[in-house]
Amino acid sequence: MTHQNPVCWFDIQVANIDRAKKFYESVFDVQFTDLPMEWGRQSFFPFYHESPNISGALVEKKDMIPHPNATIVYFETEDCITQEKRIEKAGGKVLQPKTNIGEFGYISIFIDSEGNTIGLHSQK
């Protein structure tokens, strides 16, 4: 059986996406790509399908108050529902059940047993 790192994506929640983009572009010498507005104000880091690295996005939240748990790490799974069914039994809580994100597949958001916000991603 082949094992792989399940981390596939991250969201960094920000109060001002323009300021955050400027910061990360300056620090890491990268260019962001804006996502469709129907998903809210989001802009993602460079992503290369051929590369083993992961990518993520800056996600603007209108009422964002900076706090240490403002980054969401997403874990790749075959189907978000499989892990969703295990979350509460393991001591967590599903915040956002499996949600369609168009051509990018599906996501679920949950709180783990330690209070961290974590995401799941699947293609089906």
N, C-alpha and C positions, 0 to 999 in steps of 0.2 A: 504494500500500500504506500502510495506517495503522500508525504506530508508537506503541507505548505503553510506559510504564515497566513492566517485568515484576515489580517488587517487589510482593508481595501480602500478606505476613504476616511477623511476627517473633516469636520466643520469647525471653524473658529468663529464664534459669535462675536460680533462687533457692534458698537453703537453708531459708528460713522464709517461706511464702507469706503468712501473716497479717501479719507484719512488713513484707514487701515491698508488699502491698496498701495498708497504712496509709501507707507512705512515698509511693507514687505517687499515691494519692488526695489526700494533703495537698499534694504539690508541684504537681500538675496540676489539682486540683479536678475529678476524674472519679470515677465509680463503676464498679466491676468487676462482671462477671457470672461466676459459677462455672460451669465446664464439668462434664459428667457424671463422676462418680468413677471409672468404669471406665477413663478415660484418665489416671488419676492426679490429683493435686491441681493443677488449673490454673484460672486465672481470667483472663478477657480484658478488654482495654481496650474502651471504647465503639466500636461499629462502625455506620456508616451507609452502607447500600448505595447511596443516591442521591448520596453525596459522593465526591469523587476521592481522599480520603485512605485510608490503609491502617490496619489494626489489628494487634494482636498480643496475646500472653498472657504472664503470669507462670507459670512451670512449676516446681513444687517438685521438687527432686532430693534424696533423703535424704542422700546422701554428697557433697553439693555443697561444693566448696572454691572460694571466689571466685578467678576468674582472668579475664584480659582477653578470652577467647574464649567467654564464657558466653551470648552472644546469638546466636541463629540467625535469619538473614534468609531468607525463602522467596521464590522466584521462581515466578510463574505460568507454566504451560506447557500446551500442548494435551494431552499425555500424558506423565507422568513417565518412562515407559520410553524415549522418544525421547532425552532428555538423559542418562539412565542409561547408555545404550549408548555415549555419547561420553566419559564421565567418565574412565575409566582410560586411554584413548588420549591424552587431553589432560593426563595427569599427576596425576589425582585418584584417589580411592578411594570406592566406594559403601559407606556404613556401614549403612544401612537401606534395602533395596530397597522398591519401591512397596508401600505399605501402605494398606489401606482405613481411612478415618476416618469411616465412616458417612455421614450426610447431607451432610457437608462435603467429600466426595470422596476424594482420595488424596494421600499425601505420600511423598517419598523424602528421605533425608538422605545427604550426602556430604561428603568433605573435599576442598577445592580444592588447587591446586598449591602454595599458600602455607601450608597447614595450617589454614585456616579451615573451620569447620563451616557448611555451607550447606544449605538445604532447597529442595525442589521441591514444587509443589502443582498438581494438575489435578483437573478434575471427572470425567474418564473414565479 
